[in-house]
Amino acid sequence: MLGALSVASFWVSGLGFVLGLCAVVCGAVATARTAVADDEAASLRALLGIVAGVAGIMVSAIALFPILEYL
């Protein structure tokens, strides 16, 4: 959920980046758990969270670079 929110809110100054970072951390913690590693569906959700979080970070970074010039 955090990864999808980070991609959707990339245009808000910094919010998409923070949400994407949280999505990556939560996904990494979830994949380290043995209960998630044994469940294929939960493992896939954690991996998709990581991928969406990284996408949100990248899109937010691309959107923030032109704004940093004026700060």
PDB file of N, H, CA, C and O in Angstrom:
ATOM      1  N   MET A   1       0.813  -1.175   0.000  1.00  0.00           N
ATOM      2  CA  MET A   1       0.000   0.000   0.000  1.00  0.00           C
ATOM      3  C   MET A   1       0.868   1.254   0.000  1.00  0.00           C
ATOM      4  O   MET A   1       0.570   2.221  -0.701  1.00  0.00           O
ATOM      5  N   LEU A   2       1.934   1.235   0.782  1.00  0.00           N
ATOM      6  H   LEU A   2       2.176   0.450   1.352  1.00  0.00           H
ATOM      7  CA  LEU A   2       2.815   2.397   0.833  1.00  0.00           C
ATOM      8  C   LEU A   2       3.496   2.654  -0.510  1.00  0.00           C
ATOM      9  O   LEU A   2       3.684   3.805  -0.901  1.00  0.00           O
ATOM     10  N   GLY A   3       3.856   1.610  -1.199  1.00  0.00           N
ATOM     11  H   GLY A   3       3.703   0.674  -0.881  1.00  0.00           H
ATOM     12  CA  GLY A   3       4.484   1.763  -2.508  1.00  0.00           C
ATOM     13  C   GLY A   3       3.546   2.393  -3.523  1.00  0.00           C
ATOM     14  O   GLY A   3       3.949   3.264  -4.293  1.00  0.00           O
ATOM     15  N   ALA A   4       2.300   1.953  -3.523  1.00  0.00           N
ATOM     16  H   ALA A   4       1.973   1.245  -2.898  1.00  0.00           H
ATOM     17  CA  ALA A   4       1.319   2.542  -4.438  1.00  0.00           C
ATOM     18  C   ALA A   4       1.055   4.008  -4.090  1.00  0.00           C
ATOM     19  O   ALA A   4       0.903   4.843  -4.981  1.00  0.00           O
ATOM     20  N   LEU A   5       1.001   4.313  -2.810  1.00  0.00           N
ATOM     21  H   LEU A   5       1.125   3.634  -2.086  1.00  0.00           H
ATOM     22  CA  LEU A   5       0.814   5.707  -2.398  1.00  0.00           C
ATOM     23  C   LEU A   5       2.016   6.569  -2.770  1.00  0.00           C
ATOM     24  O   LEU A   5       1.855   7.739  -3.115  1.00  0.00           O
ATOM     25  N   SER A   6       3.201   6.008  -2.704  1.00  0.00           N
ATOM     26  H   SER A   6       3.332   5.057  -2.424  1.00  0.00           H
ATOM     27  CA  SER A   6       4.381   6.790  -3.060  1.00  0.00           C
ATOM     28  C   SER A   6       4.405   7.133  -4.545  1.00  0.00           C
ATOM     29  O   SER A   6       4.814   8.231  -4.923  1.00  0.00           O
ATOM     30  N   VAL A   7       3.973   6.208  -5.378  1.00  0.00           N
ATOM     31  H   VAL A   7       3.641   5.317  -5.071  1.00  0.00           H
ATOM     32  CA  VAL A   7       3.917   6.484  -6.814  1.00  0.00           C
ATOM     33  C   VAL A   7       2.818   7.506  -7.108  1.00  0.00           C
ATOM     34  O   VAL A   7       2.991   8.382  -7.955  1.00  0.00           O
ATOM     35  N   ALA A   8       1.695   7.392  -6.412  1.00  0.00           N
ATOM     36  H   ALA A   8       1.553   6.681  -5.724  1.00  0.00           H
ATOM     37  CA  ALA A   8       0.575   8.300  -6.659  1.00  0.00           C
ATOM     38  C   ALA A   8       0.836   9.705  -6.123  1.00  0.00           C
ATOM     39  O   ALA A   8       0.276  10.673  -6.638  1.00  0.00           O
ATOM     40  N   SER A   9       1.669   9.829  -5.107  1.00  0.00           N
ATOM     41  H   SER A   9       2.124   9.043  -4.688  1.00  0.00           H
ATOM     42  CA  SER A   9       1.888  11.144  -4.502  1.00  0.00           C
ATOM     43  C   SER A   9       3.285  11.681  -4.782  1.00  0.00           C
ATOM     44  O   SER A   9       3.844  12.401  -3.956  1.00  0.00           O
ATOM     45  N   PHE A  10       3.852  11.346  -5.923  1.00  0.00           N
ATOM     46  H   PHE A  10       3.398  10.760  -6.595  1.00  0.00           H
ATOM     47  CA  PHE A  10       5.193  11.822  -6.244  1.00  0.00           C
ATOM     48  C   PHE A  10       5.240  13.332  -6.413  1.00  0.00           C
ATOM     49  O   PHE A  10       6.290  13.940  -6.202  1.00  0.00           O
ATOM     50  N   TRP A  11       4.145  13.940  -6.783  1.00  0.00           N
ATOM     51  H   TRP A  11       3.293  13.446  -6.955  1.00  0.00           H
ATOM     52  CA  TRP A  11       4.114  15.373  -7.057  1.00  0.00           C
ATOM     53  C   TRP A  11       4.096  16.211  -5.785  1.00  0.00           C
ATOM     54  O   TRP A  11       4.385  17.406  -5.843  1.00  0.00           O
ATOM     55  N   VAL A  12       3.765  15.621  -4.639  1.00  0.00           N
ATOM     56  H   VAL A  12       3.530  14.650  -4.592  1.00  0.00           H
ATOM     57  CA  VAL A  12       3.814  16.340  -3.366  1.00  0.00           C
ATOM     58  C   VAL A  12       5.275  16.378  -2.927  1.00  0.00           C
ATOM     59  O   VAL A  12       5.939  15.343  -2.870  1.00  0.00           O
ATOM     60  N   SER A  13       5.757  17.542  -2.624  1.00  0.00           N
ATOM     61  H   SER A  13       5.218  18.382  -2.670  1.00  0.00           H
ATOM     62  CA  SER A  13       7.178  17.754  -2.357  1.00  0.00           C
ATOM     63  C   SER A  13       7.701  16.860  -1.230  1.00  0.00           C
ATOM     64  O   SER A  13       7.493  17.152  -0.053  1.00  0.00           O
ATOM     65  N   GLY A  14       8.365  15.794  -1.589  1.00  0.00           N
ATOM     66  H   GLY A  14       8.534  15.557  -2.546  1.00  0.00           H
ATOM     67  CA  GLY A  14       9.010  14.911  -0.628  1.00  0.00           C
ATOM     68  C   GLY A  14       8.154  13.782  -0.082  1.00  0.00           C
ATOM     69  O   GLY A  14       8.693  12.806   0.439  1.00  0.00           O
ATOM     70  N   LEU A  15       6.840  13.886  -0.186  1.00  0.00           N
ATOM     71  H   LEU A  15       6.402  14.679  -0.609  1.00  0.00           H
ATOM     72  CA  LEU A  15       5.970  12.857   0.393  1.00  0.00           C
ATOM     73  C   LEU A  15       6.127  11.519  -0.319  1.00  0.00           C
ATOM     74  O   LEU A  15       6.193  10.478   0.333  1.00  0.00           O
ATOM     75  N   GLY A  16       6.186  11.533  -1.627  1.00  0.00           N
ATOM     76  H   GLY A  16       6.132  12.380  -2.157  1.00  0.00           H
ATOM     77  CA  GLY A  16       6.362  10.289  -2.377  1.00  0.00           C
ATOM     78  C   GLY A  16       7.677   9.615  -2.066  1.00  0.00           C
ATOM     79  O   GLY A  16       7.761   8.388  -2.029  1.00  0.00           O
ATOM     80  N   PHE A  17       8.714  10.420  -1.841  1.00  0.00           N
ATOM     81  H   PHE A  17       8.647  11.418  -1.871  1.00  0.00           H
ATOM     82  CA  PHE A  17      10.026   9.873  -1.495  1.00  0.00           C
ATOM     83  C   PHE A  17       9.994   9.186  -0.136  1.00  0.00           C
ATOM     84  O   PHE A  17      10.520   8.085   0.024  1.00  0.00           O
ATOM     85  N   VAL A  18       9.373   9.842   0.844  1.00  0.00           N
ATOM     86  H   VAL A  18       8.945  10.737   0.714  1.00  0.00           H
ATOM     87  CA  VAL A  18       9.291   9.284   2.191  1.00  0.00           C
ATOM     88  C   VAL A  18       8.434   8.016   2.203  1.00  0.00           C
ATOM     89  O   VAL A  18       8.803   7.023   2.831  1.00  0.00           O
ATOM     90  N   LEU A  19       7.307   8.045   1.520  1.00  0.00           N
ATOM     91  H   LEU A  19       7.007   8.851   1.010  1.00  0.00           H
ATOM     92  CA  LEU A  19       6.450   6.856   1.458  1.00  0.00           C
ATOM     93  C   LEU A  19       7.146   5.704   0.739  1.00  0.00           C
ATOM     94  O   LEU A  19       7.004   4.546   1.132  1.00  0.00           O
ATOM     95  N   GLY A  20       7.890   6.019  -0.305  1.00  0.00           N
ATOM     96  H   GLY A  20       8.005   6.960  -0.625  1.00  0.00           H
ATOM     97  CA  GLY A  20       8.639   4.982  -1.014  1.00  0.00           C
ATOM     98  C   GLY A  20       9.717   4.365  -0.145  1.00  0.00           C
ATOM     99  O   GLY A  20       9.936   3.155  -0.183  1.00  0.00           O
ATOM    100  N   LEU A  21      10.388   5.193   0.635  1.00  0.00           N
ATOM    101  H   LEU A  21      10.210   6.177   0.665  1.00  0.00           H
ATOM    102  CA  LEU A  21      11.405   4.690   1.548  1.00  0.00           C
ATOM    103  C   LEU A  21      10.785   3.790   2.611  1.00  0.00           C
ATOM    104  O   LEU A  21      11.340   2.744   2.946  1.00  0.00           O
ATOM    105  N   CYS A  22       9.633   4.198   3.140  1.00  0.00           N
ATOM    106  H   CYS A  22       9.182   5.048   2.868  1.00  0.00           H
ATOM    107  CA  CYS A  22       8.928   3.363   4.118  1.00  0.00           C
ATOM    108  C   CYS A  22       8.475   2.045   3.498  1.00  0.00           C
ATOM    109  O   CYS A  22       8.523   1.005   4.155  1.00  0.00           O
ATOM    110  N   ALA A  23       8.040   2.076   2.253  1.00  0.00           N
ATOM    111  H   ALA A  23       8.001   2.921   1.719  1.00  0.00           H
ATOM    112  CA  ALA A  23       7.602   0.859   1.571  1.00  0.00           C
ATOM    113  C   ALA A  23       8.760  -0.115   1.387  1.00  0.00           C
ATOM    114  O   ALA A  23       8.590  -1.321   1.563  1.00  0.00           O
ATOM    115  N   VAL A  24       9.921   0.394   1.037  1.00  0.00           N
ATOM    116  H   VAL A  24      10.059   1.374   0.894  1.00  0.00           H
ATOM    117  CA  VAL A  24      11.086  -0.469   0.851  1.00  0.00           C
ATOM    118  C   VAL A  24      11.505  -1.092   2.179  1.00  0.00           C
ATOM    119  O   VAL A  24      11.813  -2.282   2.237  1.00  0.00           O
ATOM    120  N   VAL A  25      11.518  -0.298   3.237  1.00  0.00           N
ATOM    121  H   VAL A  25      11.268   0.669   3.190  1.00  0.00           H
ATOM    122  CA  VAL A  25      11.918  -0.812   4.552  1.00  0.00           C
ATOM    123  C   VAL A  25      10.918  -1.859   5.040  1.00  0.00           C
ATOM    124  O   VAL A  25      11.312  -2.926   5.512  1.00  0.00           O
ATOM    125  N   CYS A  26       9.626  -1.552   4.927  1.00  0.00           N
ATOM    126  H   CYS A  26       9.306  -0.685   4.544  1.00  0.00           H
ATOM    127  CA  CYS A  26       8.607  -2.509   5.381  1.00  0.00           C
ATOM    128  C   CYS A  26       8.645  -3.795   4.553  1.00  0.00           C
ATOM    129  O   CYS A  26       8.473  -4.884   5.100  1.00  0.00           O
ATOM    130  N   GLY A  27       8.865  -3.683   3.256  1.00  0.00           N
ATOM    131  H   GLY A  27       9.005  -2.798   2.811  1.00  0.00           H
ATOM    132  CA  GLY A  27       8.966  -4.866   2.416  1.00  0.00           C
ATOM    133  C   GLY A  27      10.176  -5.713   2.753  1.00  0.00           C
ATOM    134  O   GLY A  27      10.104  -6.941   2.744  1.00  0.00           O
ATOM    135  N   ALA A  28      11.296  -5.056   3.053  1.00  0.00           N
ATOM    136  H   ALA A  28      11.355  -4.057   3.060  1.00  0.00           H
ATOM    137  CA  ALA A  28      12.506  -5.789   3.415  1.00  0.00           C
ATOM    138  C   ALA A  28      12.336  -6.502   4.758  1.00  0.00           C
ATOM    139  O   ALA A  28      12.785  -7.635   4.928  1.00  0.00           O
ATOM    140  N   VAL A  29      11.693  -5.837   5.698  1.00  0.00           N
ATOM    141  H   VAL A  29      11.328  -4.916   5.560  1.00  0.00           H
ATOM    142  CA  VAL A  29      11.436  -6.472   6.997  1.00  0.00           C
ATOM    143  C   VAL A  29      10.482  -7.655   6.830  1.00  0.00           C
ATOM    144  O   VAL A  29      10.652  -8.694   7.469  1.00  0.00           O
ATOM    145  N   ALA A  30       9.485  -7.490   5.973  1.00  0.00           N
ATOM    146  H   ALA A  30       9.347  -6.646   5.454  1.00  0.00           H
ATOM    147  CA  ALA A  30       8.512  -8.566   5.767  1.00  0.00           C
ATOM    148  C   ALA A  30       9.146  -9.778   5.104  1.00  0.00           C
ATOM    149  O   ALA A  30       8.811 -10.909   5.457  1.00  0.00           O
ATOM    150  N   THR A  31      10.048  -9.576   4.159  1.00  0.00           N
ATOM    151  H   THR A  31      10.320  -8.658   3.873  1.00  0.00           H
ATOM    152  CA  THR A  31      10.682 -10.724   3.499  1.00  0.00           C
ATOM    153  C   THR A  31      11.633 -11.456   4.429  1.00  0.00           C
ATOM    154  O   THR A  31      11.928 -12.631   4.209  1.00  0.00           O
ATOM    155  N   ALA A  32      12.120 -10.780   5.471  1.00  0.00           N
ATOM    156  H   ALA A  32      11.881  -9.826   5.650  1.00  0.00           H
ATOM    157  CA  ALA A  32      13.034 -11.429   6.416  1.00  0.00           C
ATOM    158  C   ALA A  32      12.295 -12.345   7.388  1.00  0.00           C
ATOM    159  O   ALA A  32      12.922 -13.202   8.010  1.00  0.00           O
ATOM    160  N   ARG A  33      11.006 -12.188   7.532  1.00  0.00           N
ATOM    161  H   ARG A  33      10.497 -11.491   7.027  1.00  0.00           H
ATOM    162  CA  ARG A  33      10.237 -13.032   8.454  1.00  0.00           C
ATOM    163  C   ARG A  33      10.043 -14.425   7.865  1.00  0.00           C
ATOM    164  O   ARG A  33       9.831 -14.577   6.662  1.00  0.00           O
ATOM    165  N   THR A  34      10.117 -15.428   8.715  1.00  0.00           N
ATOM    166  H   THR A  34      10.290 -15.305   9.692  1.00  0.00           H
ATOM    167  CA  THR A  34       9.990 -16.804   8.233  1.00  0.00           C
ATOM    168  C   THR A  34       8.553 -17.123   7.829  1.00  0.00           C
ATOM    169  O   THR A  34       8.336 -17.921   6.917  1.00  0.00           O
ATOM    170  N   ALA A  35       7.572 -16.516   8.487  1.00  0.00           N
ATOM    171  H   ALA A  35       7.749 -15.867   9.228  1.00  0.00           H
ATOM    172  CA  ALA A  35       6.177 -16.778   8.138  1.00  0.00           C
ATOM    173  C   ALA A  35       5.866 -16.269   6.738  1.00  0.00           C
ATOM    174  O   ALA A  35       5.088 -16.884   6.009  1.00  0.00           O
ATOM    175  N   VAL A  36       6.464 -15.161   6.365  1.00  0.00           N
ATOM    176  H   VAL A  36       7.096 -14.662   6.957  1.00  0.00           H
ATOM    177  CA  VAL A  36       6.242 -14.610   5.024  1.00  0.00           C
ATOM    178  C   VAL A  36       7.018 -15.410   3.995  1.00  0.00           C
ATOM    179  O   VAL A  36       6.533 -15.617   2.883  1.00  0.00           O
ATOM    180  N   ALA A  37       8.196 -15.857   4.340  1.00  0.00           N
ATOM    181  H   ALA A  37       8.590 -15.689   5.244  1.00  0.00           H
ATOM    182  CA  ALA A  37       9.010 -16.629   3.406  1.00  0.00           C
ATOM    183  C   ALA A  37       8.351 -17.956   3.050  1.00  0.00           C
ATOM    184  O   ALA A  37       8.526 -18.454   1.937  1.00  0.00           O
ATOM    185  N   ASP A  38       7.598 -18.532   3.979  1.00  0.00           N
ATOM    186  H   ASP A  38       7.456 -18.127   4.883  1.00  0.00           H
ATOM    187  CA  ASP A  38       6.922 -19.796   3.711  1.00  0.00           C
ATOM    188  C   ASP A  38       5.647 -19.615   2.898  1.00  0.00           C
ATOM    189  O   ASP A  38       5.223 -20.543   2.209  1.00  0.00           O
ATOM    190  N   ASP A  39       5.030 -18.444   2.963  1.00  0.00           N
ATOM    191  H   ASP A  39       5.374 -17.690   3.523  1.00  0.00           H
ATOM    192  CA  ASP A  39       3.781 -18.162   2.253  1.00  0.00           C
ATOM    193  C   ASP A  39       4.105 -17.437   0.951  1.00  0.00           C
ATOM    194  O   ASP A  39       4.632 -16.325   0.966  1.00  0.00           O
ATOM    195  N   GLU A  40       3.786 -18.072  -0.172  1.00  0.00           N
ATOM    196  H   GLU A  40       3.357 -18.975  -0.184  1.00  0.00           H
ATOM    197  CA  GLU A  40       4.138 -17.509  -1.470  1.00  0.00           C
ATOM    198  C   GLU A  40       3.403 -16.209  -1.761  1.00  0.00           C
ATOM    199  O   GLU A  40       3.998 -15.285  -2.315  1.00  0.00           O
ATOM    200  N   ALA A  41       2.135 -16.113  -1.405  1.00  0.00           N
ATOM    201  H   ALA A  41       1.651 -16.864  -0.956  1.00  0.00           H
ATOM    202  CA  ALA A  41       1.357 -14.903  -1.666  1.00  0.00           C
ATOM    203  C   ALA A  41       1.872 -13.726  -0.844  1.00  0.00           C
ATOM    204  O   ALA A  41       1.966 -12.610  -1.354  1.00  0.00           O
ATOM    205  N   ALA A  42       2.203 -13.965   0.415  1.00  0.00           N
ATOM    206  H   ALA A  42       2.127 -14.872   0.829  1.00  0.00           H
ATOM    207  CA  ALA A  42       2.723 -12.895   1.258  1.00  0.00           C
ATOM    208  C   ALA A  42       4.110 -12.464   0.787  1.00  0.00           C
ATOM    209  O   ALA A  42       4.443 -11.280   0.844  1.00  0.00           O
ATOM    210  N   SER A  43       4.903 -13.396   0.332  1.00  0.00           N
ATOM    211  H   SER A  43       4.632 -14.357   0.286  1.00  0.00           H
ATOM    212  CA  SER A  43       6.224 -13.074  -0.189  1.00  0.00           C
ATOM    213  C   SER A  43       6.119 -12.219  -1.449  1.00  0.00           C
ATOM    214  O   SER A  43       6.902 -11.288  -1.639  1.00  0.00           O
ATOM    215  N   LEU A  44       5.161 -12.534  -2.299  1.00  0.00           N
ATOM    216  H   LEU A  44       4.526 -13.290  -2.144  1.00  0.00           H
ATOM    217  CA  LEU A  44       4.950 -11.751  -3.510  1.00  0.00           C
ATOM    218  C   LEU A  44       4.475 -10.339  -3.178  1.00  0.00           C
ATOM    219  O   LEU A  44       4.919  -9.377  -3.806  1.00  0.00           O
ATOM    220  N   ARG A  45       3.587 -10.202  -2.209  1.00  0.00           N
ATOM    221  H   ARG A  45       3.227 -10.983  -1.699  1.00  0.00           H
ATOM    222  CA  ARG A  45       3.131  -8.872  -1.787  1.00  0.00           C
ATOM    223  C   ARG A  45       4.284  -8.041  -1.239  1.00  0.00           C
ATOM    224  O   ARG A  45       4.375  -6.846  -1.521  1.00  0.00           O
ATOM    225  N   ALA A  46       5.155  -8.655  -0.466  1.00  0.00           N
ATOM    226  H   ALA A  46       5.081  -9.625  -0.237  1.00  0.00           H
ATOM    227  CA  ALA A  46       6.309  -7.936   0.073  1.00  0.00           C
ATOM    228  C   ALA A  46       7.250  -7.499  -1.042  1.00  0.00           C
ATOM    229  O   ALA A  46       7.771  -6.384  -1.015  1.00  0.00           O
ATOM    230  N   LEU A  47       7.466  -8.361  -2.013  1.00  0.00           N
ATOM    231  H   LEU A  47       7.042  -9.266  -2.035  1.00  0.00           H
ATOM    232  CA  LEU A  47       8.325  -8.017  -3.144  1.00  0.00           C
ATOM    233  C   LEU A  47       7.711  -6.905  -3.980  1.00  0.00           C
ATOM    234  O   LEU A  47       8.421  -6.000  -4.419  1.00  0.00           O
ATOM    235  N   LEU A  48       6.412  -6.958  -4.204  1.00  0.00           N
ATOM    236  H   LEU A  48       5.835  -7.692  -3.848  1.00  0.00           H
ATOM    237  CA  LEU A  48       5.741  -5.890  -4.954  1.00  0.00           C
ATOM    238  C   LEU A  48       5.792  -4.570  -4.201  1.00  0.00           C
ATOM    239  O   LEU A  48       5.875  -3.509  -4.819  1.00  0.00           O
ATOM    240  N   GLY A  49       5.743  -4.621  -2.883  1.00  0.00           N
ATOM    241  H   GLY A  49       5.676  -5.483  -2.380  1.00  0.00           H
ATOM    242  CA  GLY A  49       5.888  -3.412  -2.085  1.00  0.00           C
ATOM    243  C   GLY A  49       7.264  -2.791  -2.254  1.00  0.00           C
ATOM    244  O   GLY A  49       7.394  -1.571  -2.351  1.00  0.00           O
ATOM    245  N   ILE A  50       8.279  -3.624  -2.289  1.00  0.00           N
ATOM    246  H   ILE A  50       8.173  -4.615  -2.211  1.00  0.00           H
ATOM    247  CA  ILE A  50       9.641  -3.127  -2.500  1.00  0.00           C
ATOM    248  C   ILE A  50       9.774  -2.500  -3.882  1.00  0.00           C
ATOM    249  O   ILE A  50      10.337  -1.414  -4.023  1.00  0.00           O
ATOM    250  N   VAL A  51       9.261  -3.175  -4.892  1.00  0.00           N
ATOM    251  H   VAL A  51       8.803  -4.057  -4.778  1.00  0.00           H
ATOM    252  CA  VAL A  51       9.365  -2.673  -6.263  1.00  0.00           C
ATOM    253  C   VAL A  51       8.596  -1.364  -6.426  1.00  0.00           C
ATOM    254  O   VAL A  51       9.099  -0.420  -7.036  1.00  0.00           O
ATOM    255  N   ALA A  52       7.380  -1.304  -5.885  1.00  0.00           N
ATOM    256  H   ALA A  52       6.971  -2.070  -5.390  1.00  0.00           H
ATOM    257  CA  ALA A  52       6.600  -0.068  -5.979  1.00  0.00           C
ATOM    258  C   ALA A  52       7.249   1.052  -5.178  1.00  0.00           C
ATOM    259  O   ALA A  52       7.193   2.212  -5.587  1.00  0.00           O
ATOM    260  N   GLY A  53       7.861   0.728  -4.053  1.00  0.00           N
ATOM    261  H   GLY A  53       7.907  -0.214  -3.721  1.00  0.00           H
ATOM    262  CA  GLY A  53       8.563   1.733  -3.262  1.00  0.00           C
ATOM    263  C   GLY A  53       9.756   2.301  -4.002  1.00  0.00           C
ATOM    264  O   GLY A  53       9.978   3.512  -3.985  1.00  0.00           O
ATOM    265  N   VAL A  54      10.519   1.451  -4.644  1.00  0.00           N
ATOM    266  H   VAL A  54      10.339   0.467  -4.658  1.00  0.00           H
ATOM    267  CA  VAL A  54      11.662   1.914  -5.438  1.00  0.00           C
ATOM    268  C   VAL A  54      11.180   2.773  -6.607  1.00  0.00           C
ATOM    269  O   VAL A  54      11.798   3.786  -6.931  1.00  0.00           O
ATOM    270  N   ALA A  55      10.088   2.372  -7.232  1.00  0.00           N
ATOM    271  H   ALA A  55       9.585   1.549  -6.968  1.00  0.00           H
ATOM    272  CA  ALA A  55       9.530   3.173  -8.323  1.00  0.00           C
ATOM    273  C   ALA A  55       9.079   4.541  -7.814  1.00  0.00           C
ATOM    274  O   ALA A  55       9.298   5.554  -8.477  1.00  0.00           O
ATOM    275  N   GLY A  56       8.455   4.571  -6.651  1.00  0.00           N
ATOM    276  H   GLY A  56       8.277   3.747  -6.112  1.00  0.00           H
ATOM    277  CA  GLY A  56       8.031   5.842  -6.069  1.00  0.00           C
ATOM    278  C   GLY A  56       9.203   6.735  -5.729  1.00  0.00           C
ATOM    279  O   GLY A  56       9.137   7.949  -5.925  1.00  0.00           O
ATOM    280  N   ILE A  57      10.279   6.150  -5.220  1.00  0.00           N
ATOM    281  H   ILE A  57      10.332   5.164  -5.061  1.00  0.00           H
ATOM    282  CA  ILE A  57      11.485   6.924  -4.916  1.00  0.00           C
ATOM    283  C   ILE A  57      12.075   7.512  -6.189  1.00  0.00           C
ATOM    284  O   ILE A  57      12.455   8.683  -6.221  1.00  0.00           O
ATOM    285  N   MET A  58      12.151   6.705  -7.230  1.00  0.00           N
ATOM    286  H   MET A  58      11.843   5.754  -7.204  1.00  0.00           H
ATOM    287  CA  MET A  58      12.730   7.180  -8.484  1.00  0.00           C
ATOM    288  C   MET A  58      11.893   8.286  -9.120  1.00  0.00           C
ATOM    289  O   MET A  58      12.437   9.295  -9.568  1.00  0.00           O
ATOM    290  N   VAL A  59      10.582   8.103  -9.160  1.00  0.00           N
ATOM    291  H   VAL A  59      10.140   7.283  -8.796  1.00  0.00           H
ATOM    292  CA  VAL A  59       9.712   9.108  -9.761  1.00  0.00           C
ATOM    293  C   VAL A  59       9.742  10.393  -8.939  1.00  0.00           C
ATOM    294  O   VAL A  59       9.748  11.488  -9.501  1.00  0.00           O
ATOM    295  N   SER A  60       9.761  10.268  -7.627  1.00  0.00           N
ATOM    296  H   SER A  60       9.756   9.379  -7.170  1.00  0.00           H
ATOM    297  CA  SER A  60       9.823  11.451  -6.763  1.00  0.00           C
ATOM    298  C   SER A  60      11.147  12.185  -6.925  1.00  0.00           C
ATOM    299  O   SER A  60      11.185  13.415  -6.941  1.00  0.00           O
ATOM    300  N   ALA A  61      12.226  11.430  -7.043  1.00  0.00           N
ATOM    301  H   ALA A  61      12.195  10.430  -7.030  1.00  0.00           H
ATOM    302  CA  ALA A  61      13.533  12.064  -7.231  1.00  0.00           C
ATOM    303  C   ALA A  61      13.581  12.812  -8.558  1.00  0.00           C
ATOM    304  O   ALA A  61      14.127  13.913  -8.630  1.00  0.00           O
ATOM    305  N   ILE A  62      13.020  12.228  -9.598  1.00  0.00           N
ATOM    306  H   ILE A  62      12.576  11.334  -9.540  1.00  0.00           H
ATOM    307  CA  ILE A  62      12.990  12.895 -10.898  1.00  0.00           C
ATOM    308  C   ILE A  62      12.145  14.161 -10.832  1.00  0.00           C
ATOM    309  O   ILE A  62      12.486  15.170 -11.449  1.00  0.00           O
ATOM    310  N   ALA A  63      11.039  14.111 -10.085  1.00  0.00           N
ATOM    311  H   ALA A  63      10.762  13.291  -9.584  1.00  0.00           H
ATOM    312  CA  ALA A  63      10.177  15.287  -9.963  1.00  0.00           C
ATOM    313  C   ALA A  63      10.786  16.350  -9.059  1.00  0.00           C
ATOM    314  O   ALA A  63      10.492  17.533  -9.227  1.00  0.00           O
ATOM    315  N   LEU A  64      11.631  15.958  -8.099  1.00  0.00           N
ATOM    316  H   LEU A  64      11.870  14.997  -7.961  1.00  0.00           H
ATOM    317  CA  LEU A  64      12.219  16.926  -7.167  1.00  0.00           C
ATOM    318  C   LEU A  64      13.460  17.629  -7.684  1.00  0.00           C
ATOM    319  O   LEU A  64      13.773  18.728  -7.225  1.00  0.00           O
ATOM    320  N   PHE A  65      14.177  17.028  -8.629  1.00  0.00           N
ATOM    321  H   PHE A  65      13.923  16.136  -9.002  1.00  0.00           H
ATOM    322  CA  PHE A  65      15.416  17.641  -9.104  1.00  0.00           C
ATOM    323  C   PHE A  65      15.201  19.037  -9.695  1.00  0.00           C
ATOM    324  O   PHE A  65      15.994  19.925  -9.381  1.00  0.00           O
ATOM    325  N   PRO A  66      14.198  19.290 -10.518  1.00  0.00           N
ATOM    326  CA  PRO A  66      14.009  20.660 -11.028  1.00  0.00           C
ATOM    327  C   PRO A  66      13.604  21.649  -9.928  1.00  0.00           C
ATOM    328  O   PRO A  66      13.901  22.839 -10.033  1.00  0.00           O
ATOM    329  N   ILE A  67      12.943  21.180  -8.897  1.00  0.00           N
ATOM    330  H   ILE A  67      12.701  20.213  -8.811  1.00  0.00           H
ATOM    331  CA  ILE A  67      12.497  22.068  -7.819  1.00  0.00           C
ATOM    332  C   ILE A  67      13.674  22.469  -6.931  1.00  0.00           C
ATOM    333  O   ILE A  67      13.680  23.574  -6.388  1.00  0.00           O
ATOM    334  N   LEU A  68      14.667  21.596  -6.772  1.00  0.00           N
ATOM    335  H   LEU A  68      14.662  20.699  -7.214  1.00  0.00           H
ATOM    336  CA  LEU A  68      15.806  21.875  -5.900  1.00  0.00           C
ATOM    337  C   LEU A  68      16.598  23.100  -6.358  1.00  0.00           C
ATOM    338  O   LEU A  68      17.270  23.747  -5.555  1.00  0.00           O
ATOM    339  N   GLU A  69      16.516  23.405  -7.617  1.00  0.00           N
ATOM    340  H   GLU A  69      15.970  22.879  -8.269  1.00  0.00           H
ATOM    341  CA  GLU A  69      17.230  24.568  -8.158  1.00  0.00           C
ATOM    342  C   GLU A  69      16.718  25.869  -7.548  1.00  0.00           C
ATOM    343  O   GLU A  69      17.485  26.817  -7.378  1.00  0.00           O
ATOM    344  N   TYR A  70      15.441  25.921  -7.221  1.00  0.00           N
ATOM    345  H   TYR A  70      14.818  25.151  -7.359  1.00  0.00           H
ATOM    346  CA  TYR A  70      14.814  27.139  -6.710  1.00  0.00           C
ATOM    347  C   TYR A  70      14.771  27.221  -5.192  1.00  0.00           C
ATOM    348  O   TYR A  70      14.282  28.215  -4.654  1.00  0.00           O
ATOM    349  N   LEU A  71      15.255  26.233  -4.498  1.00  0.00           N
ATOM    350  H   LEU A  71      15.653  25.426  -4.935  1.00  0.00           H
ATOM    351  CA  LEU A  71      15.230  26.251  -3.034  1.00  0.00           C
ATOM    352  C   LEU A  71      16.430  26.956  -2.453  1.00  0.00           C
ATOM    353  O   LEU A  71      16.556  27.057  -1.233  1.00  0.00           O
TER     354      LEU A  71
END
